[in-house]
Amino acid sequence: MNRANLICLITVAASSLAFGEGASPAPTPAEAGIQKALALIAKQPDHIPYYNALAMAYARRARETSDVAFYQKAEDTVAKALAMAPDDSEAMKVRVWLLLGRHEFQQALDAATPLNKKMPDDVTVYGYLADANTELGNYAAAVNDIQWMLRIKPGNIAGLTRAAYQRELHGDIPGALDLMQMAYDATPYQEFEDRAWLLTQMSHLSLLGGDIPKAERFATGALGLFPSYHYALAALAQVRLSQNRNDEAVALLEQRYKAAPHAENLFSLAEALKRAGREKEAGQAFAAFEPLSLKESNIGDNSNHELMAYYVDDARQPAKALEIAERELQRRRDILTIDGYAWALAATGDYAKAYAEMQKVLAVGTKDPKIREHARVIAERAAAVGKVSRS
């Protein structure tokens, strides 16, 4: 799962005092929700809201663990709810949430749009519209959706986090960090997984803004709230890479991959191994990544962004990168996908088209350092071969 991780519902609760030394860990927020919903269903098996609650708890457990098997459990549960009550609006909302979790963004948009007409004051549905539109590259529509969220319910956490991501996409890193801080401050103390997730986002934004000490504090704070949390391990690893503490980053990413053995996580580990000068191990990791990534390249929840980068930067097979990019563009047109497409075009020698595509990305205003570097290289190469004028 990649940064649909920006898709954030913050509505669950559990105790963060569970991690005391020698104590048995208390249930995580999602685990507590699962246990509660199952108990209620056992007592009243025909009550639809309990099934909706169970499905959402399974989906949240997928976020906690990065284990996509929980999405299947959630889908099975909401299917039972809809079989009993086909017109249940809350079950339909859960179904949209699951489509987003599966990265079926167009399907999610198609399902959320009639719900929005049916429930025009529902903040959650506007959030789902915003998520789908963001991943499809419909940024103006996403901003409008989020504005409605914050008009209907000023200061709601889900609206703040989505607004923060839009600010990040459009290059306003301090503004994004301010909104994430507001969301963090508004999140109840006992909701430790939500607070850990927010801290990882604040770490990421601080790193983008060049404040490495603050990024480190946020990442370590997230791990203090939720030990071995896969998002926090990744956030701290990025800090360590920025500090050239590459072997420490490798260790963190190894721990992350062990906890969440997904292709994109293996790719991050391979890149860190390469940065650390551990070429043999990096080569082995890249070799394992490719078939793992290819297995999922035709489904929504894929690692195609990483696969494009691998084929251009490591395998030196740009034609394969371009094939993957063109396929992914049929699913989504966000700036990360267009950046990968432009990078693949440049690697195949089509600098004019690569330059044109990259201008679409830059027009959004992103400050992402990798994207900005791609843009710089593409512009230089396009100018060198006379495809664009030198500025």
C-alpha positions, -999 to 999 in steps of 0.1 A, spaced: 0 0 0 14 33 -9 3 68 0 -33 63 0 -21 62 35 -31 98 29 -66 83 30 -73 89 67 -104 84 88 -95 91 124 -124 78 145 -111 49 167 -99 47 202 -77 26 225 -52 30 254 -16 40 247 -7 28 282 -6 -7 269 31 -9 261 45 -9 296 74 -32 302 63 -67 312 26 -60 305 6 -78 279 -1 -54 251 -37 -42 251 -56 -44 219 -48 -18 193 -76 6 183 -86 -16 154 -84 -49 174 -106 -34 201 -131 -24 174 -131 -58 159 -136 -75 193 -164 -52 202 -182 -55 169 -180 -93 169 -194 -94 204 -223 -72 194 -230 -92 163 -232 -124 184 -259 -108 205 -278 -92 177 -269 -109 143 -295 -89 122 -283 -54 133 -267 -39 102 -247 -11 120 -226 -37 138 -215 -53 105 -206 -18 92 -185 -12 124 -168 -46 120 -159 -39 83 -144 -5 92 -125 -20 121 -110 -46 97 -101 -19 73 -84 1 101 -65 -31 111 -52 -32 75 -38 2 81 -23 -7 114 -6 -38 101 -3 -32 63 -19 -67 59 -42 -65 30 -59 -98 41 -80 -76 65 -95 -58 35 -109 -91 23 -124 -97 57 -139 -62 56 -153 -68 21 -169 -101 32 -185 -83 62 -199 -54 42 -212 -79 16 -232 -95 44 -246 -61 55 -256 -52 19 -272 -87 14 -294 -80 44 -300 -43 36 -291 -34 0 -301 3 5 -282 8 37 -263 41 32 -237 34 59 -228 0 43 -225 18 9 -201 42 25 -180 14 39 -179 -1 5 -165 31 -10 -139 32 18 -128 -3 9 -126 6 -28 -102 34 -18 -82 10 3 -79 -13 -27 -68 17 -48 -98 14 -71 -101 51 -74 -124 55 -103 -148 29 -89 -147 47 -56 -155 80 -73 -184 64 -92 -198 49 -60 -193 80 -39 -209 105 -63 -245 92 -60 -240 89 -22 -230 125 -21 -262 135 -40 -282 113 -16 -264 127 15 -251 162 6 -242 171 41 -222 140 49 -186 150 57 -173 114 53 -186 111 17 -169 144 8 -137 129 22 -141 99 0 -147 121 -31 -116 141 -21 -95 110 -18 -106 96 -52 -103 129 -70 -68 134 -56 -55 100 -68 -71 106 -102 -54 139 -105 -86 160 -102 -70 184 -78 -94 213 -82 -123 189 -75 -105 175 -45 -99 209 -31 -136 218 -35 -146 185 -17 -123 194 12 -137 229 14 -171 214 18 -159 191 45 -146 221 65 -176 242 58 -200 216 71 -179 207 101 -152 233 107 -120 218 122 -129 182 116 -98 160 117 -104 141 85 -108 174 66 -77 189 82 -55 160 71 -68 160 36 -64 198 34 -28 193 46 -20 169 18 -34 193 -8 -12 220 6 18 196 4 9 187 -32 7 224 -41 40 233 -25 29 249 8 49 227 32 46 251 63 9 253 57 6 216 54 25 211 87 3 236 105 -28 217 95 -13 184 105 -4 199 139 -40 211 143 -53 176 135 -28 161 160 -38 185 187 -75 177 181 -70 139 183 -79 124 217 -49 112 237 -61 76 238 -63 72 200 -26 63 198 -25 48 163 -41 79 148 -17 101 166 12 79 155 0 82 119 -2 120 122 33 122 136 47 102 107 31 127 83 45 156 103 79 139 101 76 136 64 66 173 60 94 185 83 119 165 62 106 181 30 109 215 47 146 208 56 141 205 94 158 172 100 159 174 139 121 181 140 115 152 115 135 129 138 115 140 168 82 133 151 93 99 138 107 87 171 76 101 188 54 80 166 74 49 174 70 58 211 33 58 207 31 27 185 63 5 187 73 -11 154 46 8 135 54 3 98 47 39 88 69 53 116 98 29 108 97 42 72 96 78 84 126 74 107 145 55 80 141 85 57 155 107 84 185 84 88 191 85 51 191 123 52 217 120 79 238 96 59 232 70 87 225 45 59 231 13 78 206 24 105 181 32 77 186 -3 63 179 -19 97 147 1 101 136 -8 66 144 -45 71 122 -44 102 95 -27 82 96 -52 54 95 -81 79 64 -66 94 48 -56 61 63 -77 32 51 -57 3 69 -50 -29 72 -12 -24 87 -18 10 113 -42 -5 121 -16 -31 128 10 -4 150 -15 14 169 -22 -19 175 15 -25 188 20 11 211 -10 7 224 6 -24 229 40 -6 248 21 21 272 6 -5 260 -29 1 258 -36 -36 254 -74 -35 225 -73 -10 209 -44 -29 211 -65 -61 195 -94 -44 167 -72 -30 161 -56 -64 160 -91 -81 134 -102 -55 114 -70 -59 108 -73 -97 87 -105 -98 69 -95 -66 60 -62 -81 50 -77 -115 25 -100 -97 4 -71 -86 10 -47 -115 -24 -52 -130 -44 -46 -98 -52 -13 -81 -31 -18 -50 2 -21 -68 38 -10 -67 40 4 -102 56 37 -92 85 18 -77 86 -6 -107 89 23 -131 117 37 -111 134 3 -109 133 -2 -147 147 33 -154 173 38 -127 184 3 -118 176 -23 -145 181 2 -174 151 -11 -192 132 21 -200 108 5 -225 94 -17 -197 91 14 -174 72 31 -202 48 2 -206 41 1 -169 36 39 -168 12 39 -197 -8 12 -180 -9 30 -147 -20 62 -164 -52 44 -174 -60 41 -137 -48 74 -122 -32 107 -133 -18 121 -101 15 139 -102 35 108 -90 22 88 -119 28 115 -144 63 120 -130 71 83 -135 57 85 -170 79 115 -179 110 99 -164 104 68 -185 98 89 -216 131 107 -210 149 74 -205 136 63 -239 149 95 -255 115 112 -260 126 144 -243 101 167 -258 71 147 -246 88 141 -212 93 178 -208 56 185 -217 44 160 -192 67 173 -165 53 208 -170 19 194 -159 34 181 -127 53 213 -120 21 234 -126 6 218 -94 35 234 -74 50 203 -58 82 207 -38 90 169 -38 128 168 -42 128 137 -64 102 151 -88 121 185 -89 153 166 -97 136 147 -125 122 180 -139 157 196 -138 173 166 -156 146 164 -182 147 201 -189 185 200 -193 184 171 -217 155 185 -237 174 218 -241 206 200 -250 190 182 -280 171 213 -290 136 201 -280 130 232 -258 147 265 -256 173 271 -229 160 295 -202 
